[in-house]
Amino acid sequence: MAKKVNNNQDEPLEKQLWKAADKLRKNIDAAEYKHVVLGLIFLKYISDAFEGLYEKLQKGEGEYAGSDPEDRDEYKAENVFFVPPEARWSYLQSKAKQPEIGKFVDNAMDAIEKENPSLKGVLPKVFARGNLDPTSLGGLIDLVGNIALGDVKARSADILGHVFEYFLGQFALAEGKKRGQFYTPRSVVELLVEILEPYNGRVFDPCCGSGGMFVHSEKFVANHQGKVNDISIYGQESNLTTWR
């Protein structure tokens, strides 16, 4: 069972997320709506990470003294995607009740790809489709908005990776088939990393999924006072949705 995101929420994370999926279930097939939900979750994740750093840059304290919160290079230096104003979660949530919310989200995805070339062609632009009810989409945005995904605490706990794997598993069940995909339990991944002891060298995962092996390898190095730059990670994944 996933940990609760914060003390103000009584339900486990996975139940909150499945509620989000149910909001679209009546209109969209499981094979299709997973792209909608996962797209929003990723958008929330990068927006949380961006806004967290934006706030630090805006305050300009300590190492951030004299920083410009609108300077793209500041975000590149911290490995954070730059999110333009029209794509920030706070902006989209303010538009959640409008009938054109689908267009707002599609435009947000386009804007993020333009600002971040590494994401070009990766983000879904399916939110303005006629079979996606704007009211349901707005409710989904409000629900996802209550979940912390990209702040420092959430990132250190690999919340995004956990959420992603949980959704893929649940959506596969909803489709009535597993498609031959299986997700390695975290306890097994942690054990493998402890056995491998990746202090340096290369880590290769031929079926990397959402990258849990890489996340735990980085944690292993950090926990043993090593240098993250001493290891390189390589992975491959045949499932296009997982790869994206």
N, C-alpha and C positions, 0 to 999 in steps of 0.2 A: 504494500500500500504506500502510495506517495505521501510525503510529508505535507502538512498544511502550509499554505503559502505564508499566512500570518495569523496572529492570535485572534483576529477579528472574524475569521472565517471558520465555521464549525465543520464544514464538509471537507473530506479529503479532496485533493486536487483532481484526481481522475473523475470523480463524480461531477464536479463543477464543469469539467471539460465535456463530459458526455451530455450534460444538459445543453451545452452549446450546440453539439451535433444534433440533438433532438429538435432544436428549433428549426432546422432546415430539413429534417427527415421527411416531412409530409410532402415536400415539393421536389426533392432531388434524390436520385438514386445514390446508394452508398458509394458506388465507384466514382461518382462525380462530386458529391458534396465534400469528400475528404480534401479535395484540392482547395475548396473554398475555405474550410476551417483551418487547414494547415497554413494556407497563405496568410490568413489573418493573424494566426499565432506568431508566425515569423515576423510579420509587420509590427506586432506589439513588442516582440523581443528586441528588434533593432531600434525601435522608437524609445523603449525604456533605457537601453544602453546609451543612446544618443542624448536623451534628456538628462540622464544622470551626469554625463560629462559636461553637457551644456551648462548645467547649474554650477559646477565647479569652476568652469572657465569664466562664467559671468561674475561670480564672487571675486575671482582674481586673487585668491589667498595662497600663500606659500609658493609652491612651484608653479602655480598658475597665475602668478602676479603679472599683470600687463597683457594677459591673453585676450584674444578676440574670439568670442563664442561662435562667430559666423565664419571663422577661418577654417577652410576644409583641411588644411595641413595639420591642425591641432587634433583632428579626429583620426587621421591616418597614422599619426604618431602613437595613438593609443589603440590602434586596431579596432576602431569603432566606425561603422558606416555613417556617413553624413546623411541626415534626413532633412530635406527641405521643408519649409513651413507648411505647405499644403499636404504633406504626407505624414506629419507628426500625429501621433495617436490622439492627443488632446484636441486637435483640429477635427479629425474624423469623428471623434465621439460627439463633438458639438453639432455635427451634421447628421448624426445617426437617425434622427426622426424625420429627415427629409426624404421625399420619394425618389430623389436623385442620388441617394447614398451610394448606389452601385457605381455610378459614374465617378463619384468622388474617390472611391477606393481604387478603381481602375486607373484614374489619373495619378493617384498617389504611387501606385506601383510603377507607372511609367516614369514619374519624376525621380524615384529612387534609383531606377536603372540608369537614368541619364547622369545622375550624380556619382554613381558607383559602377564603372564599366565591368567590374568582375561579376556583377549580377545581371548583366545584359542577357535577355532572353530566358531568364530563370524564373522570375516572379509571375504568378498567374494573373491574367486580366480577364476574369470570368464573372465579375460581380455585377455587371450591368445587364446580364442575360435576362430574357423575359421569364424564364422559369424560376428565377430567384426572387422571392417576394421581398420587397424593400423593408417591410415591417419586420419580417423575420431576420433579415440581415442586420437591421438596426438593433434588434434585441440581442443578436449574437455579438455585435460590437460592444454593447454595454456590458455583457457578461464577461467577455474576454478582457475588457478594460478593468475588471476587478481582480485580475490575476497578475501578480508580479512575475515577470519573465526575464527581463533583461537588466535588472539592477545588479549591483555587485554581489549581493548575497545569493540571488537566484542563479547568476552565472557560475559562481563557485560551486554550487550544488548541481550543476548541469541540469537545471530544470527543463531547458528546451529539449535536450536529448531525451530525457525521460518522457516528456509530453509527446514528442514526436513518435517514439517507439510505441507508447501506449495507444495513440490514435491509430497508427498503422495496424496494430493488432486488433483493435476493436472494429475498425472499418472492414478488415478482412473477414471477421466473424459476421458482421452485418451483411456482407456480400454472400455469405454462405460457403466460403471456401478460404483456405489459407494460402493458396497459390504456391505452396511449397516453401513459404517463408517462415523462419523461426528466429526469435530474438533471444540472444544470449543473456541470461540473468546477470544482473550487476555483480552478484556475489562471485559468479564464475569469472567474469572479466577481471575483477579485482584480484582473484587468486592467480589468474594467468599473468597479470602484470607483476605480482609479487614474485612469481617463479622466474619470470624473464629478467627482472631487475634492469630495466632500461635506463641505466645511468647515462649512456652515450651510444652513438651509433644510429642505426635505422630501425624503425618499427613499421612492419608491413602487415596490413590486415586485408586479405583477399575478398572478404565479404563484410565491408566496414559498416554498413548500415548508416546510422546517424553519427558514427565516430566515437562511440563510447570507449573503445580501446585507447584511442588517442588522448581522450580527456583524462582517463585514469593513469596513462603513462606520464602525462604532464604533472598530475598530482603527485605521483610517486617521486618524480625528480624533485619537485618543490618540497615535499615532506622529508626528503633526505638531504636537504641543503645542496642539491646539485644545480646545474645550469641548464635551463630549458633549451637554450640554443645548442647544447651539445648533442641533441637528438633530432633526427629528421623523421617525418611521418609520411607514409605512403599507403594509399588505400584504393580499392576498386569496388564498384557496386553496380550490379546489372539492372537494378530497378530504377527507372528514370525518376519516379516520384521521390524515392528515398535519396537519390543522388542530388536532386534539386534542393 
